[in-house]
Amino acid sequence: MNKRVLFGLFLGFLIAVTGFNVYAQTNASNDELQAKVKQLQANKQQILKENQELKQTLQRQHPAKIQDRHRTLVDQVSAFVETAFVHSKGTYQERKKQAQSIMSDELINTFFPTETYRGKTNTSIDHVQLFIETGNLTSSHATALVRFYHTLHSLQNDQEQVSEVFLEIDVQKQDGRWRVVDFKQAT
């Protein structure tokens, strides 16, 4: 009987240890599953966010949107060139007012430093060629290259001087509108 009791105790101990191991394994699996579920939920949220961003990018890159963006940039840069490089006494105030919607305050002060036109020349432009950089279509910055002939007509001695101008123009979207913020001589 001693062997039977000992065998019974051993069998009970073995059943208890096996039950404990099964319970511990089940709890550990549940904890791991909970961690995996949380990780998968976080991944799902990240993927949904990326999906939404890609949809917005795709919508902005729709051909009609690209054409609208390009047309708007061409119009703004053309207006800048006309406003900044065509000078005459009769249109000075009108161009100064128009410049406020086209260029930065710094450029307005550069091209229109006084209240009235004090120049002794009239200027005009001809053969304007405009190239818009087609980089990141979702960017709020764009670069344009402009080439034109600038004619300087002296009011004092009736002489003309024509020079070719090639500019790199920086345009940024500010408050929902494209504005020329800087330009430099291109080479």
Number of C-alpha atoms within 10 A of each C-alpha: 6 7 8 9 10 11 12 12 12 12 12 12 12 12 12 12 12 12 12 12 12 12 12 12 12 12 12 12 12 12 12 12 12 12 12 12 12 12 12 12 12 12 12 12 12 12 12 12 12 12 12 12 12 12 12 13 13 14 14 15 16 12 11 11 14 16 12 12 17 18 13 14 24 16 13 20 27 17 19 21 18 16 21 19 17 18 22 18 13 11 12 19 16 10 20 20 13 15 24 13 16 25 23 18 13 11 18 18 12 11 15 18 11 12 9 12 16 10 11 13 19 17 16 15 19 12 10 15 12 15 15 17 12 11 10 10 17 14 9 13 18 20 20 19 19 20 18 17 16 19 19 19 19 15 12 8 9 8 10 13 10 14 11 12 15 18 17 18 21 17 24 20 15 13 7 8 14 22 23 27 19 15 15 11 11 12 7
